[in-house]
Amino acid sequence: MTAILLAAGVGKRLLGFSNGRPKCLIEVGGKSLLVRLLEGLAAAGVREAAVVVGFGEDAVRAAVGAGPHGIRVRCLSNPRFREGAILSLWTARELLDGPVLVMDADVLCPPAMIARLVRSPHRNCFLLDASVEVTGEEQMLLVRGERVLDIVRGGAPGYELAGESVGFLRLAAGAARVLRELLELRVAAGHTAIEHEEVYPELLERVVVGFERVDGMPWTEIDFPEDVARAEREVLPRIEP
């Protein structure tokens, strides 16, 4: 299994706070988000990762090269990083021929959360947090039975369960190839300004994807300076007591 970490974006809302560095290099507790994810992957038994870089590429490559992180890491360059995140995942398309983890690189979470995804009995799997307070900005996974049927920002009625996506998706080889086909169709049609999650509803129509609940586990996505403060104050103490 190879982990694909999407770390190419500009992160405009955090540029002032990060002194112009990519947000995956923001440090929480003296360690960057990216390094924490790589170490968590290694602890879960993942041995290979590809980091898709773009904005601040040299700084991210330097951080990756400063290992060891317990995992083989290579960087893939997305020169069109100012467009949609679909192009970052498309940059890693060669890896979508085998089992993969697709991961946003701006998430702070405990290694146990990554391990839950890696070791899930579901061949294809999201991490789902049904304990979040929904503001309308969250990418919500919509579930009936054991299957995720849709992902919609802010959610939608009519489902048995809804919960926020952590931003991590595990796919077996066959499902990864379906995702690559869907990405190719979108890119060929010129849909290069969209997020990669906007392709997931089509994937969910064709592939059975389950989920692991992580309700109550400490994690956060880092989008704003206040997210960093909350990560230091509320999340990190539960990860590193």
C-alpha positions in Angstrom: 0.0 0.0 0.0 1.3 3.4 -1.0 0.2 6.6 0.7 -0.4 9.7 -1.5 -0.2 12.9 0.5 -1.6 15.9 -1.2 0.6 18.8 -0.1 0.7 21.1 -3.2 -1.8 23.8 -2.3 -1.1 27.4 -1.5 -3.2 27.6 1.7 -3.9 31.3 1.3 -5.7 31.7 4.6 -2.6 30.6 6.5 0.2 32.4 4.5 0.6 35.2 7.0 0.7 32.8 9.9 3.1 30.4 8.2 5.5 33.1 7.0 4.8 32.1 3.4 5.5 28.4 3.9 3.2 25.5 2.9 0.6 24.7 5.5 1.7 21.1 5.7 4.9 22.4 7.3 3.1 24.3 10.0 4.4 22.9 13.3 2.3 21.8 16.2 4.2 20.8 19.3 7.5 21.4 17.5 6.8 19.0 14.6 5.2 19.7 11.2 1.9 18.2 10.1 3.6 16.4 7.3 6.3 14.8 9.4 3.6 13.7 11.9 1.6 12.0 9.1 4.7 10.3 7.7 5.6 8.9 11.2 2.0 7.8 11.7 2.0 5.9 8.4 5.3 4.2 9.3 3.9 3.2 12.7 0.9 1.7 10.9 3.1 -0.4 8.7 3.0 1.6 5.5 6.4 1.5 3.9 6.0 3.9 0.9 4.6 7.4 0.5 4.4 9.9 -2.4 4.1 13.6 -1.4 2.6 15.7 -4.2 4.3 19.1 -4.0 3.7 22.5 -5.6 3.7 25.7 -3.6 6.9 25.9 -1.6 8.1 22.8 -3.3 11.7 23.2 -2.2 10.8 23.6 1.5 8.6 20.5 1.4 11.3 18.5 -0.4 13.8 19.6 2.3 11.5 18.6 5.1 10.9 15.2 3.5 14.7 14.7 2.9 15.5 15.6 6.5 14.1 12.2 7.7 14.3 9.4 8.5 10.6 9.0 9.1 10.6 5.2 9.0 9.0 5.2 5.5 10.3 5.6 1.9 9.2 8.9 0.6 9.4 10.5 -2.8 8.0 13.8 -4.1 5.9 14.3 -7.2 5.7 17.8 -8.6 2.4 19.5 -9.6 3.3 22.7 -11.5 -0.4 23.6 -11.8 -0.9 23.7 -8.0 -2.8 27.0 -8.2 -5.7 25.2 -9.9 -7.9 22.6 -8.3 -6.6 19.8 -6.1 -7.8 17.3 -8.7 -4.6 18.0 -10.5 -2.5 17.0 -7.4 -4.2 13.6 -7.3 -3.8 13.4 -11.1 -0.1 14.0 -10.7 0.0 10.7 -8.7 -2.0 8.8 -11.2 0.7 6.2 -11.8 0.2 5.0 -8.3 -3.6 4.5 -8.9 -2.9 1.0 -10.2 -2.5 -0.6 -6.8 -3.7 -0.2 -3.2 -3.4 3.4 -2.0 -4.2 5.8 0.8 -5.2 9.2 -0.5 -4.6 11.8 2.3 -4.8 15.5 2.8 -1.6 16.7 4.3 -3.1 19.4 6.5 -4.6 17.1 9.1 -3.4 16.6 12.7 -4.4 13.2 14.1 -3.0 10.5 16.3 -1.2 7.5 14.8 -4.0 5.3 16.0 -6.4 7.0 13.6 -4.2 6.2 10.6 -3.8 2.6 11.9 -7.5 2.2 12.1 -7.8 3.0 8.4 -4.8 0.9 7.3 -6.1 -2.2 9.3 -9.8 -1.8 8.5 -11.4 -5.0 7.1 -13.1 -2.8 4.5 -11.1 -3.0 1.2 -12.2 0.5 0.4 -12.7 2.8 3.4 -13.2 6.4 4.6 -12.6 7.7 8.1 -15.9 9.2 9.4 -16.5 11.4 12.4 -20.1 11.6 13.3 -19.5 13.6 16.5 -18.6 16.9 14.8 -20.7 20.0 15.0 -21.8 20.7 11.4 -21.2 24.3 10.2 -21.9 23.7 6.6 -18.2 23.8 5.5 -17.5 20.1 6.3 -17.2 17.4 3.6 -19.9 15.1 4.9 -20.0 11.4 4.2 -23.6 10.1 3.8 -24.2 6.5 4.7 -26.8 3.7 4.4 -26.0 0.4 6.0 -22.3 -0.2 5.8 -21.8 1.8 2.6 -20.8 5.4 2.0 -23.2 6.6 -0.8 -22.2 10.2 -1.2 -19.9 13.0 0.0 -21.5 16.5 0.1 -20.2 19.7 1.6 -22.6 20.5 4.5 -24.4 17.2 4.2 -27.9 16.3 3.0 -31.0 14.7 4.5 -32.3 11.2 4.0 -29.4 9.0 5.1 -29.0 6.7 8.1 -25.7 8.3 9.2 -23.7 11.4 8.3 -20.3 12.3 9.5 -17.3 14.5 8.5 -14.6 13.0 6.3 -11.2 13.2 7.9 -9.7 13.6 4.5 -8.3 10.1 4.2 -9.5 7.4 1.8 -8.2 3.9 1.4 -8.7 2.1 -1.9 -7.9 -1.4 -3.1 -6.2 -1.8 -6.5 -9.4 -2.2 -8.5 -11.1 0.8 -6.9 -8.0 2.9 -7.4 -8.0 2.1 -11.1 -11.7 3.3 -11.3 -10.7 6.5 -9.6 -7.9 7.0 -12.1 -10.4 6.6 -15.0 -12.7 9.1 -13.5 -9.9 11.6 -12.9 -8.8 11.2 -16.5 -12.3 11.9 -17.8 -12.6 15.1 -15.7 -9.1 16.4 -16.6 -9.7 15.7 -20.3 -12.9 17.6 -20.1 -11.1 20.6 -18.7 -12.5 20.3 -15.1 -9.1 21.3 -13.6 -10.4 23.9 -11.1 -12.3 21.4 -8.9 -11.3 19.6 -5.7 -10.5 15.9 -5.9 -13.4 15.2 -3.6 -15.8 16.3 -6.3 -14.9 13.2 -8.2 -15.7 10.9 -5.2 -19.5 10.8 -5.7 -18.9 9.2 -9.1 -16.5 6.7 -7.5 -19.1 5.9 -4.9 -21.6 5.0 -7.6 -19.3 2.4 -9.1 -17.4 1.1 -6.0 -18.5 -0.1 -2.6 -16.7 2.0 0.0 -17.1 1.4 3.7 -16.1 3.5 6.7 -14.5 3.4 10.1 -15.9 5.7 12.7 -13.5 7.9 14.7 -16.1 9.7 16.8 -14.4 11.5 19.7 -10.8 10.8 18.6 -8.6 13.9 18.6 -8.0 15.4 15.1 -8.4 18.6 13.2 -7.9 20.0 9.7 -5.8 23.1 9.6 -7.3 25.9 7.5 -7.1 29.0 9.7 -4.7 30.4 12.3 -7.4 29.6 15.0 -7.2 26.0 13.9 -3.5 25.9 14.8 -4.2 27.5 18.2 -7.0 24.9 18.9 -4.7 22.1 17.7 -2.0 23.2 20.3 -4.6 23.8 23.0 -7.1 20.9 22.6 -5.9 18.3 20.1 -2.2 17.8 20.8 -2.6 17.2 24.5 -4.8 14.3 23.7 -2.3 12.9 21.2 0.8 13.5 23.3 -0.5 13.6 26.9 
